[in-house]
């Protein structure tokens, strides 16, 4: 059984741009527990007010799978562990597990602690022994262990021996600088494993982009306790990513760590942590990223349609992800036919409609359109090219005004919009935080008069990209809009040399997709006059 130790709330929060509130940390802890983690490191009580508040609030957590861990350093030099206020705070935190880090590298002992080698060994042993005397599970993180071992194997092993003989429940070998190679990790971990009966763990960083590989190398050499963070969050370039380590352990190595139903929550956990960290998701993350099972080339899409094993190393559902077929100028007829099938349309790769759609995509992509991340715009395009499209409104015109009065005043943005539905015109005016927000508000006002169901549609994201930088301010811009309702979310695209026009095209596609989707799902709501 491999123990999974998550340190997102402590080591992960040290990543640049990552910050969690106390409530965020509590919510993430609950989600990690549901996902089956064995240990959740909550932070360092005593090091900052937020972590003190977290451990006070965490006393009310009712974790079902995980043990909560408090993290801290060995006791201070020339002070007994039983008298050190920081150690006492760890012991009194309410966490049943305390993880202590200590120095393994003589460079740190002399230059950081200003201590002798023997003093450091006493600090390690005394701290672990005190925690065990309080009835706590004690995990020893051997900081900079691999660097220390390469400098002096005898001393690095002596630090582990001090912790083990004092009663440590696990000896975790840390590649704190992230500079050790996988073969070194395997060799050194194997040598440690031969000398200690205590459980051996591995904690790696990603400075050489080998965090996951190094963690796996440690497991291959005998480590049965693995530390990491969700999405690889962490200081510098990050920690080893548990979202990759876990499926490798279970699906590639056949090692017991999580139940199947827990593994299937992994993609949701990844997205949840991104959201609370206010970090843009890395769509190209292995296993859990949106693009992890996305197929763009026509030959790949055709092969996957026939047998997913041809181009996918695992079934995406195992980690809670899903397969996506991307539409682009590289698409073949099979891709178009498969996508059309998702919309309930029967096409073959040789159908005339399929050829028209491919030609249309090629022309539009030459103008700057990209349909890979705009499935809803592709849906509208397919319906238009196959006769399944129903025009639900006509734009008569719009005007957007941005006015700034005085140096210190915020700009005022106003959009005026006129649309026609079944010959009836509607004129609306809306203000917004910017031109697109105002235009979206005016359109929603106008169309909700005819289609009340649009009240539930929300604009959730807005991105602008320059298509041809060389053209400067005359360049075309690509606008991607993400919208959602109570049933899900979708993305649309617009391209123009005018950012407002591009935004309108994307917004119009979004509304048309929503209304056509409702009708396709059997919504018989008609335009209200």
DABELKA-V844049 format. One record per residue. SS is DSSP state (~ for helix, > for strand, _ for the rest). PHI is phi in whole degrees, 0 to 359 (none if undefined). D_LAST is the distance of its C-alpha to the last C-alpha in Angstrom with 2 decimals. Layout:
SS;PHI;D_LAST + SS;PHI;D_LAST
//
This chain:
_;none;65.19 + _;268;63.78 + >;278;62.85 + >;257;59.66 + >;241;59.86 + >;263;56.77 + _;239;57.40 + _;301;53.91 + _;287;53.93 + _;244;57.27 + _;294;58.28 + ~;296;54.69 + ~;289;53.71 + ~;277;56.51 + _;290;54.54 + _;298;53.44 + _;86;49.89 + _;260;49.78 + _;211;49.53 + _;242;48.72 + _;281;48.32 + ~;300;50.16 + ~;295;46.97 + ~;302;46.24 + ~;296;49.74 + ~;294;49.38 + ~;294;46.12 + ~;294;47.70 + ~;301;50.81 + ~;297;48.87 + ~;293;47.06 + ~;295;50.40 + ~;296;51.97 + ~;298;49.29 + _;282;49.89 + _;98;53.55 + _;299;55.41 + _;271;58.93 + >;226;59.44 + >;233;57.07 + >;276;58.76 + >;272;57.11 + >;143;58.99 + _;245;62.20 + >;297;62.61 + _;105;64.63 + _;274;63.65 + >;200;60.56 + ~;300;58.65 + ~;298;55.55 + ~;289;57.63 + ~;298;59.47 + ~;296;56.18 + ~;299;54.98 + ~;291;58.09 + ~;294;57.94 + ~;290;54.34 + ~;292;55.20 + _;298;57.59 + _;269;54.58 + _;292;53.44 + _;244;54.05 + _;286;54.53 + _;260;55.01 + _;244;56.25 + _;256;57.30 + >;255;60.05 + >;279;59.28 + >;243;61.72 + >;260;62.94 + >;241;64.30 + >;190;67.20 + >;263;70.46 + _;297;74.02 + _;298;75.89 + _;286;77.34 + _;298;80.83 + _;62;83.66 + _;217;81.44 + _;293;81.35 + ~;302;78.00 + ~;292;78.45 + ~;248;78.70 + _;279;76.00 + ~;303;72.98 + ~;291;70.57 + ~;291;71.92 + ~;295;71.77 + ~;296;68.10 + ~;297;67.46 + ~;294;69.42 + _;262;67.68 + _;290;64.11 + _;94;63.31 + _;280;62.78 + _;284;64.99 + >;233;65.58 + >;237;66.91 + >;256;66.99 + >;248;69.75 + >;256;70.22 + >;222;73.69 + >;277;75.50 + _;247;76.85 + _;249;77.85 + ~;302;81.00 + ~;304;79.44 + ~;285;76.96 + ~;300;79.64 + ~;278;81.87 + ~;264;79.45 + _;260;76.47 + _;275;78.19 + _;55;81.56 + _;235;83.14 + _;270;85.73 + ~;300;84.98 + ~;293;86.58 + ~;299;84.63 + ~;297;81.37 + ~;298;82.46 + ~;295;83.31 + ~;297;79.91 + ~;296;78.17 + ~;296;80.39 + ~;296;80.42 + ~;294;76.63 + ~;296;75.97 + ~;299;78.78 + ~;296;77.47 + ~;298;73.94 + ~;294;75.43 + ~;294;77.59 + _;269;74.42 + _;78;73.20 + _;262;70.50 + >;282;69.64 + >;241;70.71 + >;253;69.41 + >;255;71.38 + >;267;69.61 + >;277;72.35 + >;295;70.93 + _;55;71.86 + ~;297;73.78 + ~;292;73.88 + ~;295;75.02 + ~;296;77.57 + ~;295;78.79 + ~;292;79.31 + ~;279;81.25 + _;205;83.30 + ~;303;82.70 + ~;297;85.28 + ~;287;83.64 + ~;301;80.07 + ~;292;81.24 + ~;296;83.17 + ~;294;79.99 + ~;295;78.42 + ~;296;81.63 + ~;299;81.57 + ~;290;78.06 + ~;295;78.83 + ~;291;82.09 + _;278;80.39 + _;111;78.01 + _;304;74.87 + _;276;72.53 + >;206;71.31 + >;248;72.56 + >;258;69.69 + >;272;70.72 + >;254;68.59 + >;264;68.18 + _;296;67.10 + _;275;67.41 + _;70;65.69 + _;253;68.42 + _;275;70.10 + _;272;69.83 + ~;304;68.94 + ~;292;72.48 + ~;289;73.89 + ~;303;71.49 + ~;297;72.57 + ~;296;76.28 + ~;290;76.40 + ~;299;74.17 + ~;299;76.39 + ~;292;79.49 + ~;295;78.04 + ~;301;77.05 + ~;293;80.64 + ~;258;82.06 + _;231;79.78 + _;278;78.91 + _;296;76.12 + >;303;72.59 + >;254;71.80 + >;240;68.39 + >;224;66.86 + >;223;64.75 + >;234;63.88 + >;245;62.11 + _;252;60.41 + _;298;62.29 + _;255;63.46 + _;57;60.22 + _;233;62.32 + ~;305;61.15 + ~;291;59.87 + ~;301;62.75 + ~;292;65.27 + ~;297;63.86 + ~;294;64.08 + ~;298;67.62 + ~;297;68.57 + ~;296;67.33 + ~;301;69.23 + _;272;72.33 + _;123;72.00 + _;293;69.57 + _;237;67.61 + >;224;65.63 + >;236;62.97 + >;254;61.33 + >;184;58.26 + >;230;54.81 + ~;292;51.24 + ~;66;50.09 + ~;72;53.57 + _;300;52.91 + _;163;56.13 + _;296;58.32 + _;58;59.06 + _;266;57.63 + _;107;56.84 + >;265;58.25 + _;300;58.43 + >;273;54.94 + ~;296;54.79 + ~;292;51.64 + ~;259;53.97 + ~;299;57.17 + ~;298;55.85 + ~;295;54.57 + ~;294;57.75 + ~;302;59.92 + ~;278;58.21 + ~;269;57.07 + ~;262;59.71 + _;255;62.72 + _;68;62.12 + _;263;62.87 + _;286;61.54 + _;212;59.41 + _;230;55.95 + _;286;54.63 + ~;304;52.25 + ~;292;49.26 + ~;286;50.11 + ~;300;50.41 + _;291;46.92 + _;265;45.59 + ~;299;47.20 + ~;296;44.21 + ~;295;42.13 + ~;297;45.06 + ~;302;45.36 + ~;294;41.71 + ~;296;41.97 + ~;292;45.08 + ~;304;43.57 + ~;297;40.59 + ~;288;42.83 + ~;278;45.19 + _;58;42.32 + _;249;43.69 + _;295;41.77 + _;299;42.40 + _;277;44.94 + _;292;43.11 + _;260;46.46 + _;298;48.26 + _;300;50.13 + _;68;48.89 + _;252;45.96 + _;289;44.43 + _;299;41.14 + _;265;43.16 + _;299;46.05 + _;232;44.91 + >;261;42.87 + >;238;44.01 + _;251;43.44 + _;296;46.13 + ~;300;45.36 + ~;294;48.74 + ~;293;48.20 + ~;299;44.73 + ~;295;46.20 + ~;294;49.13 + ~;295;47.07 + ~;297;44.89 + ~;282;48.11 + _;200;49.79 + ~;304;48.61 + ~;296;52.26 + ~;295;52.89 + _;225;51.19 + _;229;50.57 + _;280;53.47 + _;216;51.73 + _;286;48.63 + ~;301;45.96 + ~;296;44.94 + ~;298;48.41 + ~;249;47.55 + _;77;43.89 + _;260;42.72 + _;215;40.91 + _;281;41.44 + >;230;39.30 + >;255;39.42 + _;268;38.82 + _;252;37.56 + _;200;39.42 + _;293;41.55 + _;272;44.18 + _;290;42.10 + _;255;43.29 + ~;299;41.61 + ~;297;42.27 + ~;298;40.25 + ~;298;37.20 + ~;296;37.59 + ~;294;37.97 + ~;297;34.92 + ~;299;32.83 + ~;298;34.16 + ~;299;32.68 + _;264;29.21 + _;80;30.07 + _;254;31.02 + _;261;34.43 + _;233;36.28 + _;246;39.98 + _;290;41.69 + _;252;42.60 + _;296;39.23 + ~;302;38.12 + ~;297;34.82 + ~;298;36.94 + ~;295;38.95 + ~;297;35.92 + ~;295;34.55 + ~;298;38.02 + ~;296;38.34 + ~;297;34.94 + ~;299;35.90 + ~;301;39.29 + ~;292;37.85 + ~;291;35.29 + ~;291;37.97 + ~;295;40.25 + _;272;37.67 + _;116;37.65 + _;287;35.07 + _;222;36.29 + _;263;34.44 + _;301;36.92 + _;252;34.96 + _;223;31.46 + ~;300;30.81 + ~;292;27.02 + ~;294;27.25 + ~;295;29.68 + ~;301;27.33 + ~;296;24.66 + ~;300;27.55 + ~;300;28.84 + ~;297;25.57 + ~;294;25.37 + ~;278;29.00 + ~;247;28.89 + _;82;25.85 + _;267;24.03 + _;271;21.51 + _;236;17.86 + _;286;16.26 + _;255;13.02 + _;198;12.68 + >;240;14.98 + >;276;16.86 + >;269;17.50 + >;170;19.93 + >;217;21.14 + >;220;24.10 + >;238;26.15 + >;240;28.85 + >;243;31.72 + >;235;33.97 + _;239;37.23 + _;245;39.09 + _;89;42.63 + _;296;44.57 + _;265;43.88 + _;273;40.20 + _;288;37.48 + _;298;35.22 + >;253;31.81 + >;243;28.99 + >;224;25.66 + >;240;22.91 + >;245;20.38 + >;222;17.66 + >;233;15.21 + >;233;13.01 + >;231;10.96 + >;230;8.62 + _;53;8.80 + _;85;10.03 + >;265;7.55 + >;263;9.84 + >;223;10.15 + >;246;13.73 + >;225;15.33 + >;228;18.98 + >;215;20.88 + >;260;24.58 + >;205;26.46 + _;285;29.98 + _;193;30.03 + ~;302;28.10 + ~;290;26.65 + ~;299;25.72 + ~;294;23.98 + ~;295;22.15 + ~;298;21.08 + ~;295;19.82 + ~;295;17.81 + ~;296;16.24 + ~;295;15.48 + ~;300;13.91 + ~;294;11.63 + ~;279;10.67 + ~;296;10.61 + _;298;7.40 + _;262;6.03 + _;232;9.33 + ~;302;10.97 + ~;296;14.13 + ~;291;15.02 + ~;302;16.28 + ~;270;19.33 + _;270;20.18 + >;232;22.98 + >;279;25.01 + >;249;28.57 + >;204;30.81 + >;211;31.13 + >;229;34.15 + >;237;35.34 + >;230;38.23 + >;278;40.05 + _;282;40.46 + _;230;43.50 + ~;300;45.45 + ~;298;47.86 + ~;280;45.28 + ~;62;45.16 + ~;289;42.32 + ~;267;41.19 + _;290;40.80 + _;287;37.70 + >;240;36.08 + >;250;34.52 + >;249;31.83 + >;249;31.33 + >;241;28.47 + >;249;28.50 + >;233;25.46 + >;208;25.32 + >;220;23.46 + _;291;25.05 + _;259;26.11 + >;161;27.87 + >;231;28.00 + >;206;27.74 + >;236;28.86 + >;226;27.62 + >;221;29.42 + >;217;29.15 + >;227;32.12 + >;193;32.69 + _;284;35.33 + _;249;32.79 + ~;296;32.01 + ~;290;28.60 + ~;298;27.63 + ~;299;29.06 + ~;295;27.13 + ~;300;23.81 + ~;301;24.70 + ~;292;25.54 + ~;295;22.46 + ~;296;20.17 + ~;301;22.24 + ~;298;21.95 + ~;293;18.17 + ~;298;18.19 + ~;300;21.03 + ~;299;19.40 + ~;291;16.28 + ~;293;18.63 + ~;298;21.07 + ~;301;18.77 + ~;291;17.99 + ~;293;21.71 + _;271;22.55 + _;94;20.70 + _;286;17.48 + _;266;15.17 + _;300;12.08 + _;260;9.26 + _;299;6.37 + _;267;3.82 + _;262;0.00
//
